[in-house]
Amino acid sequence: MKKAWKNILTTILFIGILIALLWILSVIFQPRNNTSAEGIQDEQANGILAEPENTIDAVILGDSETYCGYIPLELWRTYGITTYVCGTTQQKMYYTCDFLRKTFETQSPKVVFLETNAFFRDYGYAQIITNTLEDKLPIFRYHDRWKTIRTQDLIDDVEYTNIERDKGYHYYTKADPADTNGYMQENSGKIAIPKKNLRYIREIQKYCEENDARLGLISTPSTKNWNYKKHNSVEELAKELGVEYIDLNLQSDQVAIDWNTDSRDKGDHLNLSGAHKVTDYMTMYLQEHYMLPDHRGDEKFTSWDTMAEQYTTETGY
């Protein structure tokens, strides 16, 4: 019996030392800034970490449909609304939830929009476990940093200073026409939203309520990714949750997407021209339904004017 207890205590001690070692390595390997050079992942989306505290009015979270479809600097230029697009390629709902938590650590957005394409993306529990481990012990996420780690990283604090000019938007001017055959043909069927995603969506709603933010769902125009069956499922979910739902695929009279000129890749994503049409609509929608403040003229937001001017010069919009 004494030997058995000794083995148990030895195992507990070993596990404790291992966790302590992983925690120390996590502190060392954690990127010291929100740049790809420092090892941060999804640099443009993580630009929100460097925004001055409590300066973002609204955030849009989701996959690549978001960062191709919404232009924060256009929202700023028209109404002085500050928005940020926390979109990443093939974003999964557990990652969306993580991004929202990080956002609320330094920001107090009044509006949170979830892009709905990610609702239908499935994944295994192993990916959830891996993501949780990477959050709790960043050494698992940033283990490759050993190649660039410096002695200074042992003493430097984490300080996020990389402010992204385009606030998460990725602009692309090339046009690649889409095939619209069958696009948004009315159908009474539904495509099931995975139960794992439903749990995360409800968790996100609860988190928004706890932080005094209104949750909304939005579907970005896409001939490849969207259809009426998905629309029906999201519409039903929105009613169940009691949140607003905007399906821009059904707003052709107000968002006049020309699929010959407004897509960058045959209808998968919008290009700059298409994103401007979507953003024009969202600008009016936010102003009419949320009454967000106009920050233009406020000295704390002069950098937004500068970035908007740079954006206009570069893109011609």
GUROMI-69755 format. One line per 8 residues: number of its first residue (from 0); for each residue x, z, y of N, C-alpha, C. Coordinates in pm, whole numbers, always signed. Example, Ala and Ser with C-alpha at 12.3 -4.5 7.8 and 13.67 -1.06 7.14 Angstrom:
REM residues 2
0> +1319,+780,-569,+1230,+780,-450,+1320,+780,-330; +1285,+708,-225,+1367,+714,-106,+1290,+787,+3 .
***
This chain:
REM residues 317
0> +84,+0,-121,+0,+0,+0,+87,+0,+126; +197,+82,+124,+287,+90,+239,+351,-46,+265; +386,-117,+156,+447,-249,+170,+347,-349,+230; +221,-336,+187,+119,-427,+239,+101,-407,+390; +97,-281,+434,+85,-252,+577,+206,-303,+653; +321,-290,+593,+443,-338,+657,+436,-490,+678; +384,-560,+575,+372,-706,+586,+272,-745,+694; +161,-668,+701,+61,-695,+804,+119,-675,+943 .
8> +188,-563,+963,+247,-534,+1094,+354,-637,+1131; +430,-679,+1031,+533,-782,+1055,+469,-913,+1100; +358,-947,+1034,+286,-1070,+1070,+230,-1061,+1211; +169,-946,+1244,+113,-926,+1378,+223,-934,+1483; +337,-871,+1454,+450,-873,+1547,+500,-1016,+1567; +509,-1091,+1458,+556,-1230,+1466,+462,-1314,+1552; +331,-1298,+1527,+232,-1375,+1603,+239,-1336,+1751; +255,-1205,+1778,+264,-1160,+1916,+385,-1218,+1988 .
16> +498,-1219,+1919,+620,-1275,+1978,+604,-1425,+2001; +542,-1493,+1905,+521,-1637,+1916,+433,-1670,+2036; +322,-1594,+2052,+231,-1618,+2166,+304,-1590,+2298; +382,-1481,+2301,+457,-1447,+2423,+556,-1558,+2457; +622,-1612,+2356,+719,-1720,+2377,+649,-1845,+2429; +533,-1878,+2369,+458,-1996,+2413,+408,-1978,+2556; +369,-1855,+2591,+322,-1828,+2727,+436,-1845,+2827; +554,-1793,+2794,+671,-1807,+2882,+707,-1954,+2899 .
24> +708,-2028,+2789,+738,-2171,+2796,+631,-2246,+2877; +505,-2201,+2865,+397,-2264,+2940,+419,-2247,+3090; +462,-2128,+3130,+490,-2102,+3271,+602,-2192,+3320; +704,-2209,+3237,+820,-2292,+3274,+784,-2439,+3279; +706,-2485,+3181,+677,-2628,+3167,+560,-2674,+3255; +483,-2580,+3311,+373,-2617,+3399,+426,-2698,+3517; +371,-2817,+3544,+417,-2896,+3659,+409,-2815,+3788; +512,-2828,+3870,+517,-2752,+3995,+443,-2822,+4109 .
32> +404,-2947,+4087,+328,-3020,+4187,+234,-3116,+4115; +136,-3167,+4187,+36,-3255,+4124,+77,-3402,+4136; +196,-3433,+4090,+245,-3571,+4090,+287,-3609,+3948; +281,-3738,+3919,+324,-3784,+3787,+472,-3759,+3766; +550,-3763,+3874,+694,-3735,+3863,+719,-3592,+3816; +628,-3502,+3851,+639,-3362,+3807,+576,-3340,+3671; +513,-3445,+3616,+455,-3434,+3482,+305,-3418,+3478; +238,-3414,+3595,+93,-3395,+3595,+25,-3517,+3535 .
40> -81,-3497,+3463,-159,-3607,+3408,-271,-3643,+3506; -312,-3770,+3502,-422,-3818,+3587,-398,-3780,+3733; -289,-3833,+3786,-241,-3795,+3919,-346,-3813,+4029; -414,-3929,+4029,-509,-3953,+4138,-628,-3858,+4133; -682,-3835,+4015,-793,-3740,+4003,-749,-3599,+4038; -628,-3564,+4000,-576,-3430,+4028,-530,-3414,+4172; -544,-3520,+4252,-516,-3507,+4394,-606,-3406,+4461; -721,-3378,+4401,-812,-3280,+4459,-749,-3141,+4464 .
48> -651,-3116,+4379,-586,-2985,+4376,-509,-2956,+4504; -472,-3064,+4576,-394,-3047,+4699,-480,-3049,+4825; -608,-3081,+4811,-695,-3084,+4929,-709,-2942,+4987; -707,-2930,+5120,-724,-2797,+5182,-850,-2728,+5130; -844,-2599,+5119,-954,-2523,+5059,-1087,-2547,+5132; -1190,-2562,+5051,-1328,-2572,+5100,-1347,-2684,+5204; -1290,-2800,+5174,-1305,-2916,+5264,-1376,-3033,+5197; -1413,-3021,+5070,-1479,-3131,+4998,-1628,-3101,+4985 .
56> -1711,-3194,+5036,-1856,-3174,+5033,-1919,-3210,+4899; -1865,-3314,+4834,-1925,-3362,+4710,-1817,-3416,+4618; -1837,-3399,+4487,-1744,-3455,+4389,-1822,-3541,+4290; -1754,-3643,+4241,-1812,-3731,+4138,-1718,-3725,+4018; -1772,-3689,+3903,-1692,-3675,+3782,-1738,-3773,+3676; -1643,-3819,+3595,-1678,-3911,+3487,-1561,-3998,+3448; -1592,-4108,+3383,-1485,-4195,+3333,-1448,-4300,+3437; -1391,-4411,+3391,-1340,-4513,+3483,-1448,-4578,+3568 .
64> -1574,-4568,+3527,-1682,-4621,+3611,-1682,-4554,+3748; -1641,-4428,+3754,-1642,-4355,+3881,-1531,-4403,+3972; -1408,-4409,+3920,-1298,-4442,+4010,-1292,-4590,+4046; -1377,-4672,+3983,-1390,-4812,+4023,-1514,-4836,+4109; -1601,-4736,+4122,-1731,-4760,+4182,-1762,-4690,+4312; -1685,-4586,+4350,-1722,-4505,+4465,-1602,-4488,+4557; -1621,-4513,+4686,-1511,-4516,+4782,-1528,-4401,+4882; -1461,-4289,+4860,-1478,-4174,+4949,-1447,-4203,+5096 .
72> -1349,-4287,+5123,-1314,-4313,+5263,-1422,-4392,+5335; -1501,-4468,+5260,-1615,-4537,+5321,-1725,-4438,+5355; -1747,-4341,+5269,-1844,-4235,+5297,-1801,-4155,+5421; -1672,-4134,+5431,-1619,-4063,+5547,-1640,-4143,+5675; -1603,-4270,+5670,-1608,-4353,+5789,-1750,-4367,+5844; -1849,-4371,+5755,-1987,-4392,+5798,-2054,-4264,+5845; -2037,-4154,+5771,-2110,-4031,+5804,-2023,-3905,+5811; -1892,-3920,+5793,-1807,-3802,+5802,-1824,-3706,+5685 .
80> -1871,-3760,+5571,-1888,-3679,+5449,-1760,-3686,+5368; -1714,-3571,+5321,-1591,-3568,+5240,-1626,-3561,+5092; -1585,-3662,+5018,-1611,-3668,+4874,-1480,-3692,+4800; -1481,-3657,+4673,-1364,-3683,+4589,-1411,-3730,+4452; -1340,-3833,+4401,-1373,-3888,+4269,-1275,-3833,+4166; -1323,-3744,+4081,-1240,-3688,+3973,-1267,-3766,+3845; -1237,-3895,+3849,-1260,-3981,+3734,-1131,-4011,+3660; -1140,-4017,+3528,-1025,-4050,+3444,-1068,-4145,+3333 .
88> -974,-4219,+3282,-1003,-4318,+3179,-1062,-4253,+3054; -1177,-4304,+3010,-1247,-4256,+2891,-1264,-4104,+2892; -1299,-4052,+3006,-1315,-3907,+3021,-1420,-3854,+2923; -1384,-3746,+2858,-1476,-3680,+2765,-1535,-3557,+2833; -1652,-3514,+2786,-1727,-3413,+2858,-1655,-3279,+2866; -1573,-3246,+2766,-1500,-3120,+2777,-1397,-3126,+2890; -1342,-3246,+2914,-1245,-3265,+3022,-1318,-3265,+3157; -1439,-3321,+3160,-1522,-3317,+3280,-1548,-3172,+3320 .
96> -1581,-3091,+3221,-1607,-2949,+3245,-1483,-2879,+3300; -1367,-2911,+3245,-1242,-2853,+3294,-1216,-2892,+3439; -1240,-3018,+3471,-1217,-3066,+3608,-1306,-2993,+3707; -1430,-2970,+3667,-1521,-2900,+3757,-1474,-2757,+3781; -1429,-2691,+3676,-1377,-2554,+3692,-1260,-2552,+3789; -1166,-2647,+3771,-1050,-2654,+3860,-1094,-2680,+4003; -1194,-2764,+4019,-1242,-2797,+4153,-1297,-2674,+4223; -1376,-2595,+4151,-1438,-2478,+4213,-1338,-2366,+4240 .
104> -1217,-2376,+4189,-1115,-2275,+4220,-1073,-2281,+4365; -1078,-2400,+4425,-1034,-2413,+4565,-1138,-2478,+4655; -1243,-2537,+4597,-1342,-2608,+4676,-1481,-2549,+4653; -1570,-2577,+4749,-1710,-2532,+4737,-1803,-2650,+4765; -1796,-2755,+4682,-1881,-2871,+4706,-2029,-2834,+4696; -2108,-2897,+4781,-2252,-2873,+4779,-2322,-2962,+4677; -2255,-3073,+4639,-2314,-3169,+4546,-2212,-3205,+4439; -2258,-3211,+4314,-2174,-3256,+4202,-2251,-3365,+4129 .
112> -2191,-3485,+4122,-2251,-3596,+4049,-2176,-3617,+3918; -2252,-3630,+3809,-2194,-3667,+3680,-2228,-3813,+3652; -2126,-3895,+3629,-2149,-4033,+3588,-2186,-4030,+3441; -2292,-4102,+3404,-2355,-4080,+3275,-2295,-4158,+3158; -2206,-4252,+3183,-2149,-4328,+3072,-2077,-4237,+2973; -2012,-4133,+3027,-1938,-4040,+2941,-2029,-3957,+2851; -2157,-3951,+2884,-2250,-3872,+2803,-2255,-3923,+2658; -2229,-4050,+2639,-2245,-4112,+2508,-2112,-4128,+2433 .
120> -2005,-4077,+2490,-1874,-4087,+2426,-1857,-3970,+2330; -1838,-4000,+2204,-1824,-3895,+2102,-1677,-3865,+2075; -1651,-3754,+2011,-1515,-3709,+1980,-1526,-3598,+1878; -1415,-3565,+1817,-1415,-3463,+1713,-1386,-3324,+1767; -1418,-3223,+1687,-1391,-3086,+1728,-1242,-3059,+1740; -1161,-3135,+1667,-1016,-3118,+1678,-968,-3146,+1821; -1031,-3243,+1888,-994,-3275,+2025,-1032,-3162,+2120; -1146,-3099,+2092,-1189,-2985,+2175,-1090,-2870,+2159 .
128> -1051,-2842,+2035,-957,-2733,+2008,-824,-2761,+2075; -777,-2885,+2063,-650,-2923,+2125,-657,-2905,+2276; -767,-2949,+2337,-783,-2936,+2482,-784,-2789,+2524; -851,-2704,+2446,-855,-2561,+2477,-716,-2499,+2470; -641,-2535,+2366,-504,-2486,+2353,-418,-2530,+2471; -435,-2656,+2511,-356,-2710,+2622,-390,-2639,+2753; -516,-2597,+2768,-557,-2524,+2888,-498,-2384,+2890; -506,-2315,+2775,-460,-2177,+2768,-307,-2168,+2764 .
136> -246,-2264,+2696,-100,-2267,+2683,-50,-2406,+2718; -24,-2432,+2847,+11,-2567,+2894,+135,-2628,+2828; +214,-2549,+2758,+329,-2605,+2688,+285,-2715,+2592; +164,-2704,+2537,+115,-2805,+2443,+81,-2936,+2515; +39,-2926,+2641,+5,-3047,+2718,+128,-3108,+2782; +221,-3024,+2825,+335,-3073,+2903,+468,-3059,+2829; +463,-3063,+2697,+586,-3044,+2620,+692,-3150,+2649; +649,-3269,+2695,+746,-3375,+2725,+827,-3347,+2851 .
144> +789,-3243,+2925,+861,-3214,+3050,+1004,-3165,+3026; +1039,-3137,+2904,+1176,-3092,+2878,+1278,-3197,+2925; +1233,-3322,+2935,+1323,-3429,+2977,+1359,-3420,+3125; +1269,-3363,+3205,+1290,-3361,+3349,+1293,-3220,+3408; +1284,-3118,+3324,+1276,-2982,+3374,+1407,-2944,+3443; +1395,-2863,+3549,+1511,-2823,+3629,+1525,-2671,+3627; +1643,-2626,+3657,+1667,-2482,+3665,+1575,-2420,+3770; +1548,-2495,+3878,+1464,-2446,+3986,+1324,-2414,+3938 .
152> +1280,-2482,+3830,+1145,-2458,+3777,+1129,-2317,+3723; +1239,-2248,+3697,+1232,-2112,+3647,+1189,-2014,+3755; +1208,-2052,+3882,+1178,-1959,+3991,+1074,-2013,+4089; +1055,-2145,+4092,+959,-2202,+4188,+815,-2172,+4149; +732,-2147,+4250,+588,-2132,+4227,+523,-2269,+4216; +406,-2273,+4154,+328,-2397,+4150,+265,-2417,+4288; +289,-2534,+4347,+234,-2564,+4479,+192,-2711,+4482; +63,-2734,+4491,+12,-2870,+4490,+7,-2925,+4632 .
160> +84,-3030,+4658,+95,-3084,+4794,+64,-3234,+4802; +46,-3299,+4687,+27,-3444,+4687,-118,-3481,+4714; -149,-3512,+4840,-284,-3552,+4879,-297,-3702,+4861; -392,-3743,+4779,-414,-3884,+4751,-495,-3950,+4864; -443,-4059,+4916,-511,-4124,+5028,-651,-4170,+4992; -669,-4231,+4875,-797,-4290,+4840,-892,-4192,+4772; -854,-4066,+4763,-942,-3960,+4713,-1000,-3991,+4575; -914,-4043,+4487,-953,-4069,+4349,-1001,-4208,+4321 .
168> -1026,-4289,+4425,-1073,-4426,+4405,-956,-4519,+4373; -975,-4613,+4278,-876,-4714,+4244,-931,-4850,+4287; -875,-4910,+4387,-934,-5037,+4430,-864,-5157,+4366; -945,-5261,+4346,-901,-5382,+4276,-984,-5497,+4331; -918,-5602,+4378,-990,-5708,+4448,-1027,-5827,+4361; -961,-5845,+4249,-987,-5962,+4165,-1131,-5964,+4114; -1190,-6083,+4106,-1325,-6098,+4052,-1320,-6171,+3919; -1389,-6116,+3821,-1398,-6178,+3688,-1545,-6172,+3648 .
176> -1618,-6284,+3656,-1764,-6285,+3638,-1811,-6225,+3506; -1933,-6170,+3510,-1991,-6105,+3393,-2104,-6189,+3334; -2124,-6174,+3207,-2238,-6234,+3138,-2354,-6134,+3147; -2460,-6172,+3213,-2573,-6080,+3234,-2687,-6103,+3135; -2663,-6182,+3034,-2766,-6210,+2934,-2810,-6080,+2865; -2936,-6044,+2881,-2989,-5923,+2818,-2964,-5795,+2895; -2889,-5803,+3005,-2855,-5683,+3084,-2980,-5616,+3140; -2997,-5490,+3110,-3107,-5404,+3155,-3244,-5464,+3121 .
184> -3249,-5528,+3007,-3379,-5574,+2956,-3459,-5452,+2913; -3581,-5441,+2962,-3659,-5319,+2938,-3682,-5297,+2789; -3668,-5172,+2750,-3676,-5134,+2609,-3722,-4990,+2602; -3808,-4956,+2510,-3860,-4819,+2500,-3774,-4730,+2411; -3671,-4787,+2350,-3585,-4710,+2260,-3491,-4616,+2333; -3416,-4538,+2256,-3321,-4443,+2313,-3194,-4442,+2228; -3084,-4407,+2291,-2958,-4383,+2221,-2928,-4234,+2235; -2908,-4168,+2124,-2892,-4022,+2126,-2763,-3981,+2198 .
192> -2774,-3880,+2280,-2657,-3818,+2343,-2602,-3714,+2245; -2474,-3721,+2208,-2419,-3625,+2112,-2445,-3480,+2154; -2478,-3395,+2056,-2512,-3256,+2086,-2399,-3183,+2157; -2275,-3217,+2122,-2162,-3152,+2189,-2167,-3179,+2339; -2200,-3303,+2374,-2207,-3339,+2515,-2322,-3271,+2586; -2434,-3257,+2518,-2548,-3187,+2578,-2511,-3043,+2612; -2433,-2979,+2524,-2391,-2841,+2551,-2303,-2836,+2676; -2212,-2932,+2688,-2123,-2933,+2805,-2201,-2964,+2933 .
200> -2298,-3054,+2924,-2378,-3088,+3043,-2455,-2965,+3090; -2512,-2891,+2996,-2585,-2770,+3034,-2489,-2663,+3089; -2370,-2658,+3034,-2269,-2564,+3086,-2231,-2602,+3229; -2218,-2731,+3253,-2185,-2779,+3387,-2297,-2745,+3485; -2422,-2765,+3441,-2535,-2730,+3527,-2533,-2581,+3562; -2508,-2498,+3464,-2503,-2353,+3488,-2390,-2319,+3584; -2278,-2384,+3568,-2162,-2359,+3654,-2193,-2401,+3798; -2265,-2513,+3814,-2305,-2557,+3947,-2399,-2455,+4011 .
208> -2494,-2406,+3934,-2589,-2308,+3987,-2517,-2181,+4032; -2418,-2138,+3953,-2343,-2017,+3987,-2260,-2035,+4114; -2228,-2161,+4146,-2145,-2189,+4263,-2223,-2258,+4376; -2357,-2247,+4371,-2444,-2298,+4477,-2424,-2447,+4504; -2407,-2524,+4398,-2395,-2669,+4410,-2512,-2736,+4339; -2560,-2845,+4396,-2668,-2921,+4333,-2609,-3026,+4241; -2662,-3032,+4120,-2615,-3129,+4021,-2703,-3253,+4024; -2639,-3369,+4018,-2711,-3494,+4007,-2646,-3583,+3903 .
216> -2723,-3671,+3842,-2672,-3766,+3743,-2677,-3905,+3804; -2575,-3986,+3775,-2570,-4119,+3833,-2513,-4219,+3733; -2576,-4336,+3723,-2530,-4443,+3634,-2481,-4559,+3719; -2354,-4590,+3707,-2291,-4696,+3786,-2322,-4833,+3725; -2345,-4935,+3807,-2371,-5068,+3753,-2261,-5117,+3659; -2302,-5159,+3539,-2207,-5212,+3441,-2285,-5288,+3334; -2258,-5416,+3323,-2330,-5496,+3223,-2282,-5464,+3082; -2158,-5418,+3069,-2102,-5390,+2936,-2135,-5251,+2886 .
224> -2146,-5156,+2977,-2159,-5016,+2936,-2300,-4960,+2942; -2391,-5031,+3011,-2522,-4969,+3033,-2635,-5056,+2983; -2742,-4990,+2940,-2861,-5060,+2893,-2981,-4969,+2907; -3097,-5022,+2877,-3221,-4948,+2899,-3236,-4830,+2803; -3180,-4842,+2683,-3189,-4731,+2588,-3112,-4609,+2639; -2995,-4633,+2696,-2919,-4523,+2754,-2993,-4466,+2875; -3049,-4555,+2955,-3125,-4510,+3071,-3239,-4416,+3029; -3312,-4454,+2926,-3424,-4371,+2881,-3379,-4232,+2838 .
232> -3266,-4226,+2768,-3216,-4097,+2722,-3174,-4008,+2838; -3106,-4066,+2936,-3061,-3988,+3051,-3178,-3947,+3139; -3275,-4037,+3155,-3393,-4003,+3234,-3467,-3884,+3172; -3479,-3884,+3041,-3544,-3772,+2972,-3465,-3643,+2991; -3332,-3653,+2981,-3248,-3535,+3000,-3259,-3482,+3143; -3258,-3571,+3240,-3268,-3529,+3380,-3397,-3453,+3405; -3507,-3499,+3347,-3635,-3429,+3361,-3629,-3292,+3296; -3565,-3285,+3180,-3552,-3157,+3110,-3470,-3058,+3192 .
240> -3362,-3107,+3254,-3275,-3020,+3332,-3330,-2992,+3471; -3423,-3077,+3516,-3477,-3061,+3650,-3380,-3105,+3758; -3302,-3212,+3730,-3204,-3261,+3826,-3236,-3406,+3863; -3180,-3450,+3974,-3202,-3586,+4020,-3120,-3685,+3936; -3176,-3803,+3917,-3107,-3906,+3841,-3119,-4039,+3916; -3005,-4101,+3941,-3000,-4231,+4008,-2941,-4331,+3910; -3017,-4430,+3872,-2964,-4538,+3788,-2948,-4662,+3877; -2825,-4685,+3918,-2797,-4797,+4008,-2807,-4932,+3937 .
248> -2818,-4931,+3807,-2841,-5055,+3733,-2982,-5106,+3755; -3071,-5019,+3804,-3211,-5056,+3828,-3243,-5062,+3977; -3139,-5065,+4060,-3159,-5065,+4205,-3115,-5198,+4266; -3145,-5308,+4199,-3095,-5439,+4244,-3146,-5478,+4382; -3260,-5423,+4423,-3311,-5455,+4556,-3233,-5382,+4665; -3172,-5268,+4630,-3095,-5191,+4728,-2945,-5198,+4705; -2906,-5223,+4582,-2764,-5242,+4549,-2752,-5380,+4487; -2735,-5480,+4571,-2742,-5619,+4527,-2609,-5666,+4468 .
256> -2580,-5616,+4348,-2456,-5656,+4281,-2466,-5803,+4239; -2366,-5881,+4278,-2353,-6020,+4235,-2250,-6021,+4123; -2294,-6039,+4001,-2204,-6028,+3887,-2107,-6144,+3875; -2118,-6241,+3965,-2018,-6348,+3972,-1899,-6308,+4058; -1921,-6215,+4151,-1816,-6180,+4247,-1780,-6032,+4252; -1863,-5944,+4195,-1848,-5800,+4218,-1793,-5720,+4100; -1750,-5790,+3995,-1689,-5720,+3881,-1542,-5758,+3868; -1462,-5665,+3825,-1319,-5691,+3808,-1285,-5738,+3667 .
264> -1378,-5717,+3570,-1342,-5744,+3430,-1465,-5776,+3346; -1535,-5881,+3386,-1649,-5931,+3308,-1763,-5830,+3293; -1785,-5748,+3395,-1899,-5657,+3394,-1870,-5517,+3346; -1748,-5491,+3305,-1712,-5357,+3258,-1705,-5259,+3376; -1633,-5301,+3483,-1618,-5218,+3602,-1640,-5302,+3727; -1668,-5234,+3837,-1683,-5302,+3966,-1548,-5322,+4033; -1537,-5428,+4112,-1419,-5445,+4195,-1449,-5390,+4335; -1359,-5415,+4429,-1374,-5359,+4564,-1506,-5401,+4629 .
272> -1542,-5527,+4613,-1667,-5577,+4671,-1788,-5505,+4614; -1792,-5490,+4481,-1904,-5420,+4418,-1908,-5273,+4454; -1789,-5211,+4461,-1783,-5068,+4496,-1834,-5043,+4636; -1810,-5137,+4727,-1861,-5121,+4863,-2013,-5122,+4865; -2074,-5206,+4784,-2221,-5210,+4779,-2278,-5080,+4724; -2215,-5029,+4618,-2259,-4902,+4559,-2239,-4788,+4659; -2124,-4787,+4726,-2094,-4679,+4820,-2186,-4682,+4941; -2220,-4801,+4988,-2315,-4812,+5100,-2447,-4744,+5064 .
280> -2493,-4769,+4940,-2619,-4706,+4897,-2602,-4555,+4888; -2493,-4509,+4828,-2471,-4366,+4810,-2454,-4295,+4943; -2397,-4365,+5041,-2383,-4306,+5174,-2519,-4272,+5232; -2611,-4366,+5224,-2746,-4343,+5275,-2818,-4236,+5192; -2799,-4242,+5061,-2867,-4147,+4972,-2823,-4003,+5001; -2693,-3983,+5014,-2642,-3849,+5042,-2692,-3798,+5177; -2692,-3886,+5275,-2736,-3846,+5407,-2884,-3808,+5409; -2965,-3884,+5337,-3110,-3861,+5338,-3153,-3742,+5252 .
288> -3082,-3722,+5138,-3130,-3622,+5043,-3053,-3489,+5047; -2933,-3489,+5104,-2853,-3368,+5097,-2814,-3312,+5234; -2825,-3392,+5339,-2795,-3345,+5474,-2660,-3275,+5481; -2557,-3343,+5432,-2423,-3287,+5436,-2366,-3298,+5578; -2275,-3209,+5616,-2225,-3207,+5755,-2137,-3328,+5786; -2136,-3366,+5912,-2049,-3473,+5963,-1924,-3406,+6020; -1810,-3428,+5955,-1687,-3361,+5995,-1603,-3442,+6094; -1650,-3560,+6130,-1574,-3642,+6223,-1562,-3569,+6358 .
296> -1442,-3571,+6413,-1417,-3500,+6538,-1364,-3359,+6517; -1373,-3310,+6394,-1320,-3177,+6362,-1170,-3190,+6336; -1091,-3111,+6407,-945,-3121,+6396,-894,-3098,+6254; -967,-3020,+6175,-924,-2992,+6038,-930,-3117,+5949; -1001,-3222,+5996,-1022,-3340,+5912,-961,-3466,+5972; -867,-3450,+6066,-807,-3568,+6129,-733,-3657,+6028; -681,-3598,+5921,-610,-3678,+5821,-702,-3779,+5755; -833,-3747,+5747,-928,-3841,+5688,-940,-3966,+5777 .
304> -937,-3947,+5908,-941,-4063,+5998,-818,-4151,+5977; -702,-4087,+5967,-578,-4162,+5948,-580,-4240,+5817; -625,-4175,+5710,-629,-4241,+5580,-732,-4353,+5577; -844,-4334,+5645,-947,-4439,+5652,-894,-4561,+5726; -817,-4538,+5831,-758,-4650,+5906,-658,-4726,+5818; -577,-4651,+5743,-480,-4714,+5653,-552,-4797,+5546; -659,-4740,+5494,-737,-4809,+5390,-796,-4939,+5445; -852,-4933,+5565,-912,-5051,+5627,-808,-5159,+5651 .
312> -692,-5119,+5699,-584,-5215,+5724,-540,-5283,+5596; -533,-5205,+5489,-482,-5258,+5361,-585,-5345,+5290; -712,-5308,+5297,-815,-5379,+5219,-896,-5480,+5300; -897,-5463,+5431,-978,-5552,+5514,-1122,-5506,+5529; -1157,-5391,+5470,-1294,-5339,+5481,-1299,-5230,+5588 .
***
